Amino acid sequence: MASVNGFTKALGVVAGQRRRSLVRDLSTDAPTVITGPVLLRSVYVHTAMSAHAVTFSDNSVSKFLAPASSTAGSNLLSNVAGGMKFEVDMTITPNASSTGILVITYDELN
């Protein structure tokens, strides 16, 4: 490709966006807060989840629930074309008894 912008567009990233990945160990109870608008691209289950769901919220409003007992290797957003937009922030809140590891990919929208 002729330019860096052309390359990033080929990856699905538009100018003004930055792709990020986050590994979230669900056994820690504190919520993870990503401030600012983001586009959630994927939620990949690296290590199988316990029988507890994980909430993804935007400005304290639940937008997505990672199902309890999701198996390793699952992409939980595979049926959401183009990703899921969070307008204010993205807060990831596991249950106090959750276990498992998620790999979360998102674009910062600034």
N, C-alpha and C positions, 0 to 999 in steps of 0.2 A: 504494500500500500504506500501511497505517496506521502502521507502525513500521519502524525500521531493522532490527530482528531479522527482521521479515517479509520485507523486501527481501533480506537476506543469505540467508535460507532459500530464497528463490526462485532464488538463484544457486547453490544447492547447498552453501552454507557453513552449518554448524551453530554455535550459540553456543559459544565457546571455541576456534574455529578461525580461522586467518588465512590467506587465500589469498596466495601468493607466486609470482613468476615469476623465472626465472634464465636469462640468456643465457650459454651455455657454448661458448667457442671451443675446439675439440678439439685445436688445434695446441699448446696449452700442456699440458705433461706432468703437472703436479702434480694430484693428486686434489682434488676439491671435496667438502668434508664439511659436511653440514647436520646439526647435533646435535639430538637430541630426536626424538620420534616424528613422522612425517609421513605424509600420504596423497598419493602420486604421482598426479596427475590426467592429465597429458599430457606427451608427449615429441614435440615438433614439429621436423622437420628443416628448418631455414631455408636452410642451404647444404649441398649434397650431401656425404655422408660418404665418406671414402677407403675402401680395402679393409681396414679395421680396425674391429673391434667395440668397443663401449664398455660397460663393466660398471657396473651399479648394484648396490650391496651394502648389506646391513643387518647391522651388528655383524660385519663381515668375512665374511659369508656372501652369495654371489652370489644375487640375486633376479630380476634382469632383465638381458638382454643386448640392447643396441641393435645390430641387425644391421649388419655391414659393408656398405658401398656403398649405404646407404639413400638414396633420392632426395629432392631438395628438395620440400617440400610434403607429405611423409608425416607422418601422426600415428601414431607407433609403439605407442601404447596404445589404439588405437581399438577393439580387441576385448576390452578389460578393463573390464567394466561396474563403475562405482563407484570405480575407481582401484585402486591397489596400496599396501597399508599397509607401512610400514617402522617397526618397533617401537622400535629404539634410535637409529639414525641412518640417513642416506642418504648413501653415498659414491659419487661418480661418478668412475670411473677410465678415462680414455682410454688407448689403446695409445700407446707412445712415438712412433709414426709417424702417428698419427691426424690427419686434417684434417676440416673441416666445422664447422658451427655448429648447436647444438641450442637450442631454447627450451623450458625445463622449467617446468611449472606444478605446484605442490603446495600442500597445506594443512598448516600447522603444527597439531599436535594437542596442546594443553596443557590 
